[in-house]
Amino acid sequence: MSKYDPLWNYLKKNSKDNYKLSYEEIKNILGFDIDHSFLTYKKEAKEYGYEVYKISMKEKTIIFNRI
């Protein structure tokens, strides 16, 4: 079980083709701020049918696409 499972389950449950989530929205889903470890865990999204398409540090957003 990963600390990011609530995020992956959110993506899977809502079944959109893509998401653009702000860091704040992700914090609300997870209950904590994302940190550098997200870069290691992002590969888990593929198990739920999504990929991390783009991480924008400037906009503070992450784009997920269905694969």
Secondary structure, DSSP 8 states (H G I E B T S, - for coil): --TTHHHHHHHHHH--SEEEEEHHHHHHHHSS---TTHHHHGGGGGGGTEEEEEEETTTTEEEEEE-
